[in-house]
Amino acid sequence: MTEQKTFVLRPTKRKSDCLDEESTNEACVNSTASPQKRVKLVINPPKLRLKLTLHPLPSTYKGEKIPKLEENFESDGVLGQSGFIGQGGFGSVKIVYKRSNKETRRTKNKAYAAKVVKRIQGESLVQYTERVFEEYSISKRVKHPNTVMAEKLTRDQESLSCVMEYCKHGDLWDLIRKGYLSWEDKKCLFKQLLLGVGHMHRCGIAHHDIKPENAVLGDDSVLKICDFGLAHVVETKVQVRTDGKRKQNRTINWCEPSTRGTISYLPPEAIEPKDKYDPWPVDVWSCAITGIHIFCGENPWNTANSEEDGAYADFLEAWTNFLEEFPYSGITKTRYPVCRDLFAFLPVGLQHLLIRMLHPFPEMRITMRDVLKDAWVQDIECCSPGMPLSVPRPVHDHRPPNAR
């Protein structure tokens, strides 16, 4: 048992002088007490109250209001916990419904997907807000039938969430795995992918992570590109006035040298790059790999590194032999690199297109504009609303059989 100390209170001493130097748990009281009167008093140490400074999420950013999610939308608690339908390294996705203007009951006529973006470790609040807002702004900027449309940027507890249209039939990867897509279905979906990426490039944006998992199917059988987390603003156009005349200044912003995206869909110049690079040819390459996956059910190689992947080494050797023999000649119907057997059973027009999209040198790779002008692509009957009005649009149903 701990020995308790006593103090002798003297009236001539000040209150502060009565404290024993060896203890901070005891104090003297009643300084007017008679001499030699012993008073034993035990005082517990005060509890320390730490004041934590919390940095709330901003309610506005760059002129854009960021309301709370529950102000405009209501979660669906039926699907899993709190309505979450998917979780990953980026965050999580849950189904929400717009609240009615007159009452807070859910309007079930339309569902939305709320992507709750996770904050990266070591990321400041300013960096986090800027990153999420950039993704949201890009998704608003590239409005097109073949891109997922963002509805609202909101605050969801301690995270930011981007509310967007919900495509309930899943991504292209799942659709391919189900094995019901016909050859005409595959061609149409491939062209829809090209239309979406081509529109992004016209808007000055590179997606930088094109793959089957980032293309989802809506209930109207329209394929939509999603997940703009790695998208990059390549071209910026600003209207200025010089000497009373209107002029357009154009700025090109290449990507910093860092690996970003999915390795199996990246071209060689984007795998551990040493210098800045143009991300538009990266999208062209990724579209070609995605196209091979659509038509063949698998990727041609795991990585575009000849030292690590034998399949890509064979492909690169075919290109090297072709360029040594025809250094200044393009690909024609009778003259092209003799690539792996994987391309052998594909139509010749598609083979030539994919080979041009997979040129190992990005500056010589075909552009998205030329891809869409290719004769084989032009002949595809596509049901996308993004097709020109002058082109007849067929009616297709790409949904899984159990959803029709």
C-alpha positions as CSV (number, residue, x, y, z in Angstrom):
1,M,0.0,0.0,0.0
2,T,1.4,3.4,-1.0
3,E,2.2,5.6,2.0
4,Q,0.2,8.8,2.1
5,K,1.9,12.0,3.2
6,T,0.6,14.7,5.5
7,F,1.3,18.4,5.6
8,V,1.4,20.8,8.4
9,L,-0.6,23.9,7.6
10,R,0.7,27.2,8.9
11,P,-1.3,30.4,8.7
12,T,1.8,32.5,7.9
13,K,2.4,30.5,4.7
14,R,0.8,31.3,1.3
15,K,-1.3,28.7,-0.3
16,S,1.3,28.0,-3.0
17,D,4.0,27.6,-0.3
18,C,2.1,24.7,1.3
19,L,2.6,22.3,-1.6
20,D,5.2,19.6,-1.1
21,E,7.8,19.7,-3.9
22,E,7.7,15.9,-4.2
23,S,4.0,15.6,-4.8
24,T,1.5,17.2,-7.1
25,N,-1.5,15.2,-5.9
26,E,-2.0,17.0,-2.6
27,A,-2.6,20.6,-1.7
28,C,-3.2,22.7,1.5
29,V,-6.5,24.4,2.2
30,N,-7.8,26.8,4.8
31,S,-4.7,28.8,5.3
32,T,-6.2,30.3,8.4
33,A,-6.1,27.0,10.3
34,S,-4.5,26.9,13.7
35,P,-0.8,26.1,13.8
36,Q,0.3,22.5,14.0
37,K,-3.1,21.3,12.8
38,R,-2.6,18.4,10.5
39,V,-4.9,18.1,7.5
40,K,-4.7,15.2,5.1
41,L,-6.1,16.0,1.7
42,V,-5.8,13.9,-1.5
43,I,-6.6,15.5,-4.8
44,N,-6.7,13.4,-8.0
45,P,-4.7,14.8,-10.9
46,P,-6.8,16.7,-13.5
47,K,-7.8,14.9,-16.6
48,L,-6.2,16.2,-19.7
49,R,-8.6,17.1,-22.4
50,L,-7.0,17.0,-25.9
51,K,-8.6,19.3,-28.4
52,L,-8.4,17.6,-31.8
53,T,-8.6,20.0,-34.7
54,L,-10.7,18.3,-37.4
55,H,-10.5,19.6,-41.0
56,P,-14.0,19.2,-42.4
57,L,-14.6,18.6,-46.1
58,P,-15.2,21.8,-48.1
59,S,-18.8,22.6,-48.9
60,T,-17.7,24.5,-52.0
61,Y,-14.7,24.1,-54.3
62,K,-13.7,26.2,-57.3
63,G,-17.2,27.7,-57.3
64,E,-18.9,24.2,-57.2
65,K,-21.2,23.5,-54.3
66,I,-20.6,20.1,-52.6
67,P,-23.7,19.2,-50.7
68,K,-24.0,16.3,-48.3
69,L,-25.0,13.0,-50.0
70,E,-28.1,12.6,-47.9
71,E,-29.4,16.0,-48.9
72,N,-30.2,14.9,-52.4
73,F,-29.9,11.1,-52.4
74,E,-30.9,8.2,-50.3
75,S,-28.9,5.0,-50.0
76,D,-30.3,1.6,-50.6
77,G,-29.7,-0.5,-47.5
78,V,-31.1,-3.7,-49.1
79,L,-28.0,-4.4,-51.3
80,G,-25.3,-5.6,-48.8
81,Q,-24.3,-3.2,-46.1
82,S,-25.5,0.3,-46.7
83,G,-26.2,-0.6,-50.3
84,F,-22.5,-1.2,-51.4
85,I,-22.2,-3.2,-54.6
86,G,-18.5,-3.0,-55.0
87,Q,-15.3,-2.2,-53.1
88,G,-11.7,-1.8,-54.1
89,G,-8.5,0.1,-53.6
90,F,-10.0,3.3,-54.9
91,G,-13.0,3.2,-52.5
92,S,-16.5,1.7,-52.8
93,V,-19.6,2.1,-54.9
94,K,-23.2,2.0,-53.6
95,I,-26.6,2.4,-55.1
96,V,-28.5,5.7,-54.3
97,Y,-31.8,7.2,-55.3
98,K,-32.8,10.8,-55.8
99,R,-34.9,12.2,-53.1
100,S,-38.2,13.7,-54.1
101,N,-38.5,17.5,-54.1
102,K,-41.7,17.4,-52.0
103,E,-40.9,14.5,-49.7
104,T,-37.9,12.5,-48.6
105,R,-39.3,9.2,-49.9
106,R,-37.2,7.5,-52.5
107,T,-38.1,7.8,-56.2
108,K,-37.4,4.3,-57.5
109,N,-37.7,5.2,-61.1
110,K,-34.0,5.8,-61.5
111,A,-30.9,4.5,-59.6
112,Y,-27.5,6.1,-59.4
113,A,-24.1,4.8,-58.5
114,A,-22.2,6.8,-55.8
115,K,-18.5,6.2,-56.0
116,V,-17.1,7.0,-52.5
117,V,-13.4,7.9,-53.1
118,K,-10.9,6.7,-50.5
119,R,-8.3,9.0,-49.3
120,I,-4.7,7.9,-50.1
121,Q,-2.4,7.5,-47.1
122,G,-0.3,10.6,-46.6
123,E,-2.6,12.7,-48.9
124,S,-3.5,16.1,-47.5
125,L,-7.1,17.3,-47.5
126,V,-6.3,19.8,-50.2
127,Q,-4.6,17.2,-52.4
128,Y,-7.5,14.8,-51.8
129,T,-10.2,17.4,-52.7
130,E,-8.3,18.4,-55.8
131,R,-7.9,14.9,-57.0
132,V,-11.6,14.0,-56.6
133,F,-12.7,17.2,-58.1
134,E,-10.4,16.7,-61.1
135,E,-12.0,13.3,-61.7
136,Y,-15.5,14.7,-61.4
137,S,-14.7,17.7,-63.7
138,I,-13.4,15.4,-66.4
139,S,-16.4,13.2,-66.3
140,K,-18.6,16.3,-66.7
141,R,-16.4,17.6,-69.5
142,V,-16.5,14.5,-71.7
143,K,-20.3,14.2,-71.9
144,H,-21.0,11.6,-74.5
145,P,-23.4,8.6,-74.9
146,N,-20.4,6.3,-74.6
147,T,-19.1,7.8,-71.4
148,V,-20.6,7.5,-67.9
149,M,-22.2,10.8,-67.0
150,A,-21.5,12.4,-63.6
151,E,-24.5,13.7,-61.7
152,K,-23.2,15.4,-58.6
153,L,-20.2,15.7,-56.4
154,T,-21.2,15.2,-52.7
155,R,-19.8,14.8,-49.2
156,D,-20.4,11.4,-47.6
157,Q,-19.3,11.5,-44.0
158,E,-15.6,11.9,-44.1
159,S,-15.2,11.2,-47.8
160,L,-16.1,12.7,-51.1
161,S,-18.4,10.8,-53.5
162,C,-19.1,11.2,-57.1
163,V,-22.7,10.3,-58.0
164,M,-23.1,9.1,-61.6
165,E,-25.4,7.1,-63.8
166,Y,-25.8,3.5,-62.9
167,C,-25.2,0.8,-65.5
168,K,-26.6,-2.3,-63.9
169,H,-25.5,-5.0,-66.4
170,G,-21.9,-4.9,-65.3
171,D,-18.6,-4.3,-67.0
172,L,-17.3,-5.7,-70.3
173,W,-15.1,-8.2,-68.6
174,D,-18.1,-9.9,-67.0
175,L,-20.1,-9.8,-70.3
176,I,-17.2,-11.5,-72.1
177,R,-16.9,-14.2,-69.4
178,K,-20.6,-15.1,-69.8
179,G,-20.0,-16.2,-73.3
180,Y,-23.2,-15.1,-74.9
181,L,-21.9,-12.2,-77.1
182,S,-22.1,-12.9,-80.9
183,W,-19.5,-11.7,-83.4
184,E,-21.8,-8.8,-84.3
185,D,-22.2,-7.9,-80.6
186,K,-18.5,-7.8,-80.2
187,K,-17.9,-5.6,-83.2
188,C,-20.6,-3.1,-82.1
189,L,-19.2,-3.0,-78.5
190,F,-15.7,-2.5,-79.8
191,K,-16.8,0.4,-82.0
192,Q,-18.7,2.0,-79.1
193,L,-15.5,1.8,-77.0
194,L,-13.7,3.6,-79.9
195,L,-16.4,6.2,-80.1
196,G,-16.1,7.1,-76.4
197,V,-12.3,7.3,-76.4
198,G,-12.3,9.3,-79.7
199,H,-14.7,11.8,-78.1
200,M,-12.5,12.1,-75.0
201,H,-9.4,12.9,-77.2
202,R,-11.4,15.5,-79.1
203,C,-12.1,17.1,-75.7
204,G,-8.4,17.1,-74.9
205,I,-8.6,14.3,-72.4
206,A,-6.7,10.9,-72.2
207,H,-8.3,8.2,-70.1
208,H,-5.1,6.3,-69.4
209,D,-6.7,3.2,-68.0
210,I,-8.8,1.7,-70.9
211,K,-9.6,-2.0,-70.2
212,P,-12.7,-4.2,-70.2
213,E,-13.3,-3.5,-66.4
214,N,-13.7,0.2,-67.1
215,A,-16.5,-0.1,-69.7
216,V,-20.0,-0.8,-68.4
217,L,-23.2,-1.7,-70.1
218,G,-26.4,0.3,-69.6
219,D,-30.0,-0.9,-69.8
220,D,-30.2,0.6,-73.3
221,S,-27.4,-1.7,-74.5
222,V,-25.0,1.3,-74.7
223,L,-21.4,0.7,-73.6
224,K,-20.1,3.5,-71.4
225,I,-16.5,4.3,-70.4
226,C,-16.1,4.8,-66.6
227,D,-13.5,5.5,-63.9
228,F,-11.7,8.7,-64.8
229,G,-9.4,8.5,-61.8
230,L,-6.3,8.3,-64.0
231,A,-7.6,10.6,-66.7
232,H,-5.2,13.3,-67.9
233,V,-6.0,16.7,-69.4
234,V,-3.6,16.7,-72.4
235,E,-4.8,19.8,-74.3
236,T,-6.1,23.1,-72.9
237,K,-7.5,25.7,-75.1
238,V,-8.0,29.3,-73.8
239,Q,-9.7,32.1,-75.7
240,V,-7.7,35.3,-75.6
241,R,-7.9,38.7,-77.2
242,T,-4.9,40.2,-79.0
243,D,-5.1,43.5,-80.8
244,G,-8.8,43.4,-80.7
245,K,-8.9,39.9,-82.3
246,R,-10.0,36.7,-80.7
247,K,-7.3,34.0,-80.6
248,Q,-7.1,30.6,-79.2
249,N,-4.0,29.6,-77.1
250,R,-3.3,25.8,-77.1
251,T,-1.3,24.2,-74.3
252,I,-0.1,20.5,-74.4
253,N,0.5,18.8,-71.0
254,W,2.2,15.4,-71.3
255,C,2.2,12.9,-68.4
256,E,5.0,12.9,-65.8
257,P,7.3,9.9,-65.9
258,S,5.5,7.5,-63.6
259,T,3.8,4.2,-64.2
260,R,0.0,4.6,-64.1
261,G,-2.7,2.2,-65.3
262,T,-3.0,-1.5,-65.7
263,I,0.3,-3.1,-66.8
264,S,-1.1,-5.6,-69.2
265,Y,-2.9,-2.8,-71.2
266,L,0.0,-0.4,-71.2
267,P,2.4,0.2,-74.2
268,P,6.1,0.0,-73.7
269,E,6.7,3.8,-73.4
270,A,4.3,3.9,-70.4
271,I,5.9,1.1,-68.4
272,E,8.4,2.6,-66.1
273,P,8.9,5.7,-68.3
274,K,12.1,7.8,-67.9
275,D,10.7,11.0,-69.6
276,K,7.4,12.7,-70.1
277,Y,5.2,11.1,-72.6
278,D,2.0,11.7,-74.7
279,P,-0.9,9.7,-73.1
280,W,-3.1,9.8,-76.3
281,P,-1.1,6.9,-78.0
282,V,-1.4,5.0,-74.7
283,D,-5.2,5.0,-75.1
284,V,-4.9,3.8,-78.7
285,W,-2.7,0.9,-77.6
286,S,-5.1,0.0,-74.7
287,C,-8.1,0.0,-77.0
288,A,-6.3,-2.5,-79.3
289,I,-5.5,-4.8,-76.3
290,T,-9.1,-4.5,-75.1
291,G,-10.3,-5.2,-78.7
292,I,-8.2,-8.4,-78.8
293,H,-9.7,-9.4,-75.4
294,I,-13.2,-8.8,-76.8
295,F,-12.7,-10.9,-80.0
296,C,-10.3,-13.5,-78.6
297,G,-11.3,-13.8,-74.9
298,E,-7.8,-13.1,-73.7
299,N,-4.9,-10.7,-73.8
300,P,-2.0,-11.3,-76.2
301,W,0.6,-10.9,-73.5
302,N,0.9,-9.9,-69.8
303,T,3.3,-7.0,-70.3
304,A,4.8,-5.1,-73.2
305,N,8.3,-5.9,-72.0
306,S,10.3,-8.2,-74.3
307,E,12.6,-9.2,-71.5
308,E,9.8,-10.4,-69.3
309,D,7.2,-11.7,-71.7
310,G,8.0,-14.1,-74.6
311,A,4.7,-13.4,-76.4
312,Y,5.5,-9.7,-76.6
313,A,9.1,-10.5,-77.6
314,D,7.8,-12.4,-80.6
315,F,5.5,-9.6,-81.5
316,L,8.3,-7.0,-81.2
317,E,10.6,-9.2,-83.4
318,A,8.0,-9.2,-86.1
319,W,7.8,-5.4,-86.0
320,T,11.6,-5.1,-86.0
321,N,11.9,-7.3,-89.1
322,F,9.3,-5.4,-90.9
323,L,10.8,-2.0,-90.1
324,E,14.3,-3.1,-91.2
325,E,12.9,-4.2,-94.5
326,F,10.4,-1.3,-95.0
327,P,11.7,1.6,-92.9
328,Y,9.7,4.2,-94.7
329,S,6.6,2.3,-95.7
330,G,3.3,2.0,-94.0
331,I,1.1,-1.0,-93.6
332,T,-0.8,-2.1,-96.7
333,K,-3.1,-5.1,-97.4
334,T,-0.1,-7.1,-98.7
335,R,2.7,-5.7,-96.6
336,Y,2.5,-5.8,-92.8
337,P,4.4,-7.4,-89.9
338,V,3.8,-11.1,-89.7
339,C,2.7,-11.4,-86.0
340,R,1.8,-14.2,-83.7
341,D,-0.8,-16.8,-84.5
342,L,-3.3,-15.1,-82.2
343,F,-4.1,-12.6,-85.0
344,A,-4.4,-15.3,-87.7
345,F,-8.1,-16.2,-87.4
346,L,-9.2,-12.5,-87.2
347,P,-10.5,-10.8,-90.4
348,V,-7.6,-9.3,-92.4
349,G,-9.0,-5.8,-92.0
350,L,-9.2,-6.1,-88.2
351,Q,-5.6,-7.6,-88.1
352,H,-4.2,-4.6,-90.0
353,L,-6.1,-2.2,-87.7
354,L,-4.8,-3.8,-84.5
355,I,-1.3,-4.0,-85.8
356,R,-1.3,-0.2,-86.6
357,M,-2.7,0.5,-83.2
358,L,0.0,-1.6,-81.6
359,H,3.0,0.1,-83.3
360,P,5.9,-0.1,-80.8
361,F,6.9,3.6,-81.5
362,P,4.1,5.9,-80.2
363,E,4.9,8.7,-82.7
364,M,4.2,6.3,-85.5
365,R,1.1,4.7,-83.9
366,I,-2.2,5.4,-85.6
367,T,-4.4,8.1,-83.9
368,M,-8.0,7.6,-82.6
369,R,-9.2,9.9,-85.3
370,D,-7.6,7.6,-88.0
371,V,-8.9,4.5,-86.1
372,L,-12.5,5.8,-86.5
373,K,-11.9,6.5,-90.2
374,D,-10.6,3.0,-90.8
375,A,-12.6,1.1,-93.4
376,W,-13.1,-1.9,-91.2
377,V,-14.5,0.2,-88.4
378,Q,-16.6,2.3,-90.7
379,D,-18.4,-0.9,-91.9
380,I,-19.5,-1.9,-88.4
381,E,-23.2,-1.5,-87.8
382,C,-23.3,0.2,-84.4
383,C,-26.3,1.0,-82.2
384,S,-24.6,3.8,-80.2
385,P,-26.5,7.1,-80.0
386,G,-23.0,8.6,-80.5
387,M,-23.1,7.7,-84.2
388,P,-23.6,10.5,-86.7
389,L,-27.3,11.2,-87.5
390,S,-26.6,10.6,-91.2
391,V,-25.7,6.9,-90.5
392,P,-28.5,4.4,-90.0
393,R,-28.5,3.1,-86.5
394,P,-29.6,-0.6,-86.0
395,V,-31.3,-1.9,-82.9
396,H,-29.2,-4.2,-80.8
397,D,-29.7,-5.9,-77.5
398,H,-26.3,-6.6,-75.8
399,R,-27.7,-7.3,-72.4
400,P,-27.3,-10.8,-70.9
401,P,-30.1,-13.2,-71.9
402,N,-31.6,-13.3,-68.4
403,A,-32.0,-9.5,-68.4
404,R,-33.9,-9.2,-71.6
